[in-house]
């Protein structure tokens, strides 16, 4: 048919550009980089250079837009046990430069303090200062202390 423009009925979602940020992960001494507060069933494993996305009924992921906010979070929480729906454990945090795709979501799935082992929707108000939400995170290199 001439004179007609072809078009697709499905809308293409424009991918948000990746932006630089900082991701705090935990390392329990085995070198595996894990998400911090997720219960075991939704825990994510990160690796440098690998795009990480949240599992079902989890996410978006939290990152920090500024290094100072990531450092403040680590300083306030290093060595403290976290309630993650699993036995309490002492976390060792590591901070990485990352590229992340900002999320349109305004809440995250997180551990319930009242019902260990369960996840609940948490508002942005319950997140650390300076936290940003991401649908994809790629660690690029570890932040080294000066």
JONORGI-V408691 format. One record per residue. N is the residue number from 1. OMEGA is omega in degrees with one decimal (NA if undefined). BURIAL is + if it has 9 or more other ideal C-beta (glycine too) atoms within 8 Angstrom, else -. D_LAST is the distance of its C-alpha to the last C-alpha in Angstrom with 1 decimal. Layout:
N & OMEGA & BURIAL & D_LAST
N & OMEGA & BURIAL & D_LAST
//
This chain:
1 & 179.3 & - & 66.7
2 & 177.8 & - & 66.2
3 & 179.1 & - & 65.0
4 & 176.1 & - & 62.8
5 & 176.9 & - & 59.0
6 & 178.0 & - & 57.4
7 & 178.6 & - & 54.7
8 & 177.0 & - & 53.0
9 & 179.7 & - & 53.7
10 & 178.0 & - & 50.3
11 & 176.5 & - & 47.5
12 & 177.4 & - & 44.4
13 & 177.9 & - & 41.2
14 & -180.0 & - & 38.9
15 & 176.0 & - & 35.5
16 & 178.8 & - & 32.8
17 & 176.6 & - & 30.2
18 & 178.8 & + & 26.8
19 & -179.5 & + & 24.0
20 & 177.8 & - & 20.2
21 & -178.1 & + & 18.6
22 & -179.3 & + & 16.5
23 & 175.2 & + & 18.2
24 & 179.2 & + & 17.5
25 & 175.9 & + & 19.4
26 & 176.4 & + & 20.3
27 & -176.3 & + & 20.3
28 & 178.4 & + & 23.0
29 & -179.4 & - & 22.0
30 & 178.8 & - & 24.1
31 & 178.2 & - & 21.5
32 & -178.6 & - & 23.6
33 & -173.6 & + & 21.7
34 & 172.4 & + & 24.1
35 & -171.6 & + & 24.7
36 & -168.8 & + & 24.1
37 & -175.5 & - & 27.3
38 & 171.2 & + & 29.9
39 & -173.2 & + & 32.8
40 & -175.8 & - & 33.3
41 & 178.6 & - & 35.9
42 & 178.5 & + & 33.6
43 & 178.1 & + & 30.3
44 & 174.4 & + & 28.5
45 & -178.8 & + & 26.6
46 & 173.1 & + & 23.9
47 & 179.4 & - & 23.0
48 & 177.1 & + & 20.8
49 & -178.1 & - & 23.2
50 & 177.2 & - & 26.0
51 & 178.4 & - & 27.5
52 & 177.0 & + & 27.8
53 & -178.5 & - & 30.6
54 & 173.6 & + & 31.9
55 & 175.4 & - & 34.9
56 & -179.7 & - & 38.1
57 & 171.4 & - & 38.1
58 & 178.8 & + & 34.4
59 & -2.1 & + & 32.0
60 & -177.8 & + & 31.0
61 & 179.4 & + & 27.4
62 & 174.4 & + & 24.8
63 & 174.5 & + & 21.6
64 & 179.1 & + & 19.6
65 & -176.9 & + & 19.8
66 & -180.0 & - & 16.8
67 & -176.9 & + & 13.2
68 & 179.0 & - & 13.6
69 & 177.0 & + & 16.8
70 & 178.8 & + & 15.4
71 & 177.4 & + & 12.8
72 & 178.9 & + & 15.9
73 & -179.6 & + & 18.0
74 & -179.3 & + & 15.9
75 & -178.3 & - & 15.6
76 & -171.9 & - & 19.3
77 & -176.4 & + & 20.4
78 & 176.3 & + & 18.3
79 & 179.2 & - & 20.9
80 & 176.2 & - & 23.8
81 & 179.3 & - & 26.8
82 & 175.0 & + & 27.5
83 & -176.6 & - & 31.1
84 & -178.8 & + & 31.4
85 & 178.1 & + & 35.0
86 & 178.7 & - & 34.2
87 & 179.5 & - & 33.8
88 & 179.9 & - & 31.0
89 & 177.2 & - & 27.9
90 & -176.4 & - & 24.5
91 & 169.7 & + & 21.9
92 & -176.4 & + & 18.4
93 & 172.5 & + & 16.6
94 & -178.5 & + & 14.4
95 & 178.9 & + & 13.3
96 & 164.7 & + & 14.3
97 & 177.9 & + & 14.9
98 & 167.0 & + & 18.7
99 & 179.9 & + & 21.9
100 & 175.8 & + & 24.5
101 & -177.9 & + & 28.1
102 & -179.6 & + & 28.8
103 & 174.2 & + & 31.6
104 & -178.9 & - & 34.7
105 & -177.9 & + & 35.0
106 & 176.8 & - & 34.6
107 & -179.8 & - & 34.2
108 & 170.3 & + & 32.7
109 & 179.7 & + & 34.1
110 & -177.7 & + & 32.6
111 & 176.1 & + & 33.6
112 & 177.2 & + & 36.4
113 & -177.8 & - & 35.9
114 & -178.5 & - & 39.7
115 & -178.6 & - & 40.5
116 & 180.0 & - & 38.1
117 & 179.3 & - & 38.1
118 & 175.2 & + & 39.1
119 & 179.3 & + & 37.2
120 & 173.8 & + & 38.0
121 & 180.0 & - & 37.2
122 & -179.8 & + & 34.6
123 & 178.4 & - & 34.4
124 & 179.6 & - & 31.5
125 & -177.2 & - & 31.8
126 & -178.6 & - & 30.8
127 & 178.6 & - & 27.5
128 & 177.2 & + & 24.1
129 & 176.7 & - & 23.5
130 & 179.6 & + & 22.2
131 & 174.2 & + & 23.4
132 & -178.8 & + & 25.1
133 & -174.9 & + & 27.6
134 & 174.1 & + & 27.7
135 & 176.5 & + & 30.5
136 & 176.9 & + & 28.4
137 & 173.9 & + & 24.7
138 & 176.3 & + & 23.2
139 & -179.6 & + & 19.7
140 & 176.0 & + & 18.1
141 & -178.7 & - & 14.8
142 & 174.7 & - & 12.3
143 & -178.6 & + & 9.2
144 & 176.6 & - & 6.4
145 & -178.9 & - & 3.8
146 & NA & - & 0.0
//
